[in-house]
Amino acid sequence: MRVSPWFGAIVAVAIAGSAAAQEDPKTLFQGRYDAFRSAMAAQDQAAVGAILAPGYTMTDIQGEVRDASALAQMMQRMPAAMGRDAKTTVLEATVTGSTAAVKQQLSAKATRPGPDGNEMTMEFEVTSNDTWVKNGDAWQLKASIQKDIVVKRDGEVFFKQSN
């Protein structure tokens, strides 16, 4: 059987189109974190709840495990400026079936009165290893484990911890 040269070109275009249709995992999860950060900043518990998977847990740098309700309480206490100046960056993302492993970094800034009464700038960087699960067509955050935290006051590191 003789194959037309056009057949090879059509197959190549189909393969390239299929690969382009699959979204880059880093881009996909960057969008999910952006939505999560916006929901947190707006203190929109319904939107946050839609992003979190049932049984969600967050393990902080000290090893304390918190569930979604504890996260909601933290969200209520979060200073408004902290939410506006927060940014999440996806560093790595790997999808395996209906589970994804994502390494992300949250950076945030806020100003507040310092011990001397003068305004100071606080900066936070938290790197976490997160697990996402696919629930129907939506990816939901199942677990987050903080691995590194750096806190700066007026540009100087005054707290750093890694696990």
C-alpha positions in Angstrom: 0.0 0.0 0.0 1.4 3.3 -1.0 0.9 6.3 1.4 0.5 9.8 0.1 3.0 12.4 1.3 0.0 14.4 2.4 -0.9 11.7 4.9 2.3 12.4 6.8 1.7 16.1 6.9 -1.9 15.6 8.1 -0.7 13.3 10.9 2.0 15.8 11.9 -0.5 18.6 12.1 -3.0 16.4 14.1 -0.2 15.5 16.6 0.9 19.1 17.0 -2.7 20.3 17.4 -3.3 17.6 20.1 -0.2 18.6 22.0 -1.2 22.3 21.8 -4.7 21.5 23.1 -3.2 20.0 26.3 -2.6 22.9 28.7 0.9 23.3 30.2 0.5 22.2 33.9 2.3 25.2 35.2 -0.1 27.6 33.3 -3.1 25.5 34.4 -2.3 25.6 38.1 -1.1 29.2 38.0 -4.7 30.1 37.0 -6.1 28.0 39.8 -3.7 29.7 42.4 -4.7 33.1 41.0 -8.4 32.3 41.5 -7.6 31.0 45.0 -5.6 34.1 45.9 -8.4 36.4 44.6 -11.0 34.5 46.6 -8.8 34.7 49.8 -8.2 38.4 49.3 -11.9 39.0 48.8 -12.6 36.7 51.8 -15.1 34.9 49.6 -15.6 31.6 51.5 -17.9 30.1 48.8 -15.2 30.7 46.1 -12.5 29.3 48.4 -14.6 26.3 49.2 -15.0 25.5 45.5 -11.3 25.4 45.0 -10.6 23.2 48.1 -11.2 19.5 47.8 -13.1 17.6 50.5 -10.8 16.8 53.4 -8.3 19.6 52.5 -5.4 20.0 54.9 -2.6 22.5 55.2 0.5 21.6 57.2 2.3 24.7 58.3 6.1 25.1 58.7 5.8 24.0 62.4 4.1 20.8 61.4 0.6 21.8 62.6 -2.2 20.5 60.4 -5.2 22.7 59.7 -8.4 21.9 57.8 -10.6 24.1 55.6 -12.4 25.6 58.5 -9.2 26.7 60.2 -8.1 28.3 56.9 -11.4 30.2 56.8 -10.7 31.5 60.3 -7.2 32.6 59.2 -8.7 34.3 56.2 -11.0 36.4 58.4 -7.9 37.6 60.4 -5.8 38.4 57.4 -5.1 42.1 57.0 -6.6 43.6 53.9 -3.3 44.9 52.7 -1.8 41.4 52.8 -4.3 40.0 50.3 -3.8 42.9 47.9 -0.1 42.5 47.8 0.1 38.7 47.6 1.3 36.7 44.6 1.5 33.0 44.1 4.0 31.6 41.6 3.9 28.0 40.3 7.5 26.8 40.3 6.9 23.2 39.2 3.8 21.2 38.3 3.4 17.5 37.3 0.1 15.8 36.5 -0.2 12.1 36.9 -3.7 11.0 35.9 -6.2 12.7 38.2 -3.5 13.9 40.7 -1.0 16.8 40.4 2.0 17.7 42.4 2.7 21.4 42.5 5.5 23.4 44.1 4.5 26.9 44.6 5.7 30.1 46.3 3.5 32.7 48.0 5.0 36.2 48.3 3.2 38.9 50.3 4.0 42.4 51.5 2.3 44.6 54.1 3.1 47.7 56.0 2.4 48.2 59.7 3.6 50.1 62.7 6.9 48.8 64.0 8.0 48.5 67.6 9.3 52.1 67.5 5.9 53.4 66.2 7.3 54.1 62.7 5.8 52.3 59.7 7.8 49.1 58.6 7.5 46.9 55.6 6.9 43.2 56.2 7.6 40.6 53.5 6.7 36.9 53.6 7.8 34.1 51.2 6.3 30.7 51.8 7.2 27.7 49.5 4.8 24.7 49.6 4.4 21.3 48.1 0.8 21.0 47.1 -1.4 18.1 45.9 -4.3 18.8 43.6 -7.0 16.3 42.6 -9.3 16.4 39.6 -13.0 16.3 40.7 -15.0 16.0 37.5 -13.7 18.8 35.2 -12.2 20.9 38.0 -8.9 20.7 39.8 -9.2 21.1 43.6 -6.5 21.7 46.2 -6.3 18.6 48.5 -3.2 19.3 50.6 -0.5 21.9 51.1 2.7 21.3 53.0 4.8 24.4 53.8 8.5 23.6 53.1 10.2 27.0 53.5 9.3 30.3 55.0 11.2 33.6 55.0 10.0 36.7 56.8 11.7 40.1 56.3 11.2 43.3 58.1 12.3 46.4 56.2 14.3 44.1 53.8 16.2 42.3 56.6 15.5 38.6 57.2 14.5 38.1 60.8 12.9 34.6 60.5 13.7 31.7 58.3 12.8 28.0 58.5 12.9 25.0 56.2 11.5 21.5 56.5 
